[in-house]
Amino acid sequence: MSNQGEILLPPVVIEYVRGAFADSNQRASAKVSRMPTTHESSLDLSIIDALSQYAAPQRLDGEWIVRLRTHYLGGGRHFGEWEIADIGIILVVREKGQVRTRKVALLQSKRLYPEEQNFEEDVPLDYMIGFGGLMVDDDEDLETLTDRAFHFDAESRYKALPIGGEQWKRIEEFEKSRRVPVHFLLYHPLVIPWYRTIPVEAGVDEPAEAREVGAKVLRAHDLRAAFNGKVTGKTYYPTFGEVAALEQWTLEGFVADEVLGCREGYRATGPDDPSLTAVFSRRTGPIAASLAITIDRV
């Protein structure tokens, strides 16, 4: 931690948190590898579900108790608003009941699209239709039985992330007005280049176990700095190659090293911090899911 009265977290605590988020990264990235057209909301749910498996408080090194709690609401994006973040992380570190650290990190998720897919994410109509969305027209359903090839490479684009788009601007305004940094959580397959043909032959071409890419995190500020004023005219979507050149972390590295290490995120003044309340405590707030990491030295 920093030298502002916080306690130094032992490696066993940091590595436990790293392992939990590495597990969630592996699951979400494997899902992209298996089904390249998976929507962002489904990938967010994979992260939440994986971390929910760590809900039981863990006693570590005799005097530390770590709890990971999750809560999913769904976001305002689906109802005419723009989310500032899809996932919010709250970190609280206490020593014998006294709060030493209260930090917040906001993650706006975007996925890399395979070359063969145009923009396709959840829209308000999907929520209005509900489960009826699974009852598609027979002709449309039969089209999915034909072989379709998908691939990711350095030229693949984040097609839900238009440079200078409305959400891009909202995030910049939020950071300036609230002084709370936002980070992008970028979903990728386990490795790139990656090729996948659907339908899949059973037991053939399963995703590689070794994760070389997977979910990465970078500062929204850095992404803006790289593209603002450099792209004019038609709508432009950044490529994997362009974004990969910027400073970024694996999901688990971001949480374990940067957030727990107090190098990234926002330091809240308390549970009633106005910026924290605006994001986490209003149902119409700009967020879809929250994760709480509570670390107690007892």
N, C-alpha and C positions, 0 to 999 in steps of 0.2 A: 504494500500500500504506500501512499505518499507519507510525508513527514508532518502531517497536520493533526496529530493526536490519534490517528487510526492505529489499529493493532496489525501486526504483521501476520498474515495468514500462512499457516504451515503448508508445505508442499502436498501433504496428504489431502487437505481440503481442496486445494486448487486442482489437483489431479482428479478428484472425485467429480467435481463440476465439469472439468474438461471431458471426462469419459462420458458423462450423461449427454452433453451436447454433441460429442463425436458420434454417439449412437444415433441421435436424431438426424444428424447430417447424413450419415450413411443410409438411413432409411429413406429420407426424402430424395437423395441423389439416385439411389437404386430405383426408386419409382420413376424418375425421369428417364433413366436408362431403359427400363422395361416398357414404358409407355411414353414416348416423346411428346405427346400432345396433352399431357396432364395439366390441368388448370392450376393457377397459383393458389387458389383457395384450398385445393386438395393437398398441395404441398405444405401449406401452413398447418393444416390439420395433421399431417404426418409428423411435423415437428412437435406439435402440442401433444399428440398421442404418445410419441416416443418418450417425451419428458414426463408424461403422467405416470409412466411405469416406475419413476423414481420418487413417487409421492411419500413413501414411508421415510420418516426422519432417520438420518444415519448418524450414529455416534462414531466419531473418528478420533484417533489418537488420544482417547480417554476423556478429553475435555472439550471437544468440539461437536456440535450438533448441526447438521446441514439439512435444510428442508427445501424441496423444489415443489412449488405449487403452480397449477395451471388453471386458466379460466378463458373460455372461448365464448365470444358474444356474436361475432359477425360484425361487419362494418358499415358505416354510413355511405360508403361508395355505392352500395347496392340500392340506395334510396335517394339518389340525387345529390349526394355530397361527395367530397373527395377526402379519403383517408390521408392523414399525415403519415401514419404508420400502420402496418398490419399487426405487428407484434411489439409489445412493450415489455421491457425487462426491468423489474424493480429489485435492487440489491439492498439488503439491510444487514449490517454486521453489528452485533452487540457483544459487549463484554460484561458478564455478570449483570445483565439487564439494562446496561447503559448503552445507548446507540452511539457507535463510533463512526459509522458510515451509512449514508442513505443515498444511493445513486440510481439514476434512471437511464436506460438506453432505449432508443426507438428505432425499430427496423421496418422499413418499407420494402416488401418483397416484390421481386420481378423475376421472371424466368427467361432463360435463353430459349428462343424458338428454333425448331428445326427449319432448315431451308425450305421445306415443302409445305409449311403451314403458315397461313395468314393469321392476323390477329384474331384470337378467340379466347374469351374469358367469360366468367359469369356476368350476366346482365340482369336488370330488374325483372324482366319477363320470366327468367328462370325461377325466381322466387315466387312470382305470382302463380305460375303453373304448378310449382311444387313437384310431387312425385310423378305427376302426369308427364313430365319431361322424359321419363323412361319409356313411355308408350309412343314411340315414334312410328311414322309411316313405314309400312313394310318395304316399299321400294328404297326408302332412305336407309333402312336398317340393312337391307341386302347389299348396299354399296360398300358397307364396312367389311364384307367377306372377301372382297377382291384384294389382291396383294398390293400393299402400299409401302414404299420405301421412304425412310426418313434418315436424315443425317445432320450432325452438328460439326462445324469446323470453325476456323478463325473468322470467317466471314458471316457466320450466323449472327442474328440480331436480336436485341431485346425489344420485341415489337409492341410491348405495352409501356415503353419508356421513350416517348417522343421528346427530343430535345426541345426545351422551351414550351412544352405542353402545359395544360391547365394545372395538372397535379405538380409538375415541376415547379411552377410559379408558386403554388400554395405552400409547398414545402419550404421554399426560400423565404416567403413571407413569414411563415411560422417560426423559422429559425431566428429571423431578425427580431420579431416582436416578442417572442418568448425566451430568446437566448438559450434555447434547448437544441443541441445538435441532433440531426436525423441521419441515420445510416441506411444504405440500401443492402438488403439481403438478396443476393442473386443466386437463383437456382440453376444448376447445370447437371448434366449426366456425370457419372463417376469419372469418366475419362473423355477427352476430346483430342482428336476426332472420334466420333461415335456414329455407328451405323446400325439401323434397326429396321427390319421388315415385319410388318403386321399383316395378317395373323402370324404368330410365332409358332414354329414347330415345337411341340412339347419337349422340354428337356434340352433343347438346342439353343446355343447362342445366349446363354444366360449372362447377365451383367457381370463384368469383372469384379472380383472381390476387392482388389486394391483400388482405393480412391485416390486419384491424382488431381481431380478438380473439385467436384461437388459444390456445396453451398459456400459462397464467399461473401464477405462483408466489406464495404468501403464507405467512406464519408460522402454524403450527398454534396457537401461543399467541394470536395475534390472532383467529383463528376461534373459539377457546374463549371468549375474553373477550367476543366479540360475542354469544354465544348461551348460555353457561352461566348457569343460574338464570333465564333469560328464557323458556325453553320447558319446559312441564310437561305431564303427561298423555300423550297419544298420541305415537307416534314422529313426529318432525319432520325433514324434509329441507330444508336451506337452498336458496333459489332463486338463480338467476344474479344477479338484481337486488340481493339482499341481500349477496351475497359481493362483487359488483363495487364496492360502496361502501367496502370495506376496502382498506388499502394493499397493493398487489401489483405484480409486475414481469412483463414478458415472460420466457420461459425464458432467452433469450439475454441480456437485461438483468440478470437475477438472477446468472447465472454470470459474465458479463464485468465488470459493475460492482460487484456486491455481494460475490461470493465472491473474485474476483481483487482486489477493492478492500478485502478483509478487514473488511467491515462485517457480513457474515452468515456463519453456519457455526460450526464448532467448531475451535479451535486445538489440534491434537494435540501432545502432548509429545514424540513420537517414534514410530517404527514399532511399538513394543511398548506404546503407550498402551492402557491397559485398555479404555477406551470404544471406541477404534478397533478393537481386536482382537475385542471382543464382537460387533461389527456385521459386520466384513468377513472375519474369519479362521475362522469356524466354519460348517460346512455347514448346521447347524441354526440359524444366526444369522438375525435378523429382516430379511432383505433379499433381493431377487431379482436385481439386476444392479448392476454397478459400472462407473464411468467414471473413468479416471485422466488427469489433466491434469498433465503434467510439463513444466516450463519451466526451461531451463538457460541461464545466461549463461556462455559458454565462453571 
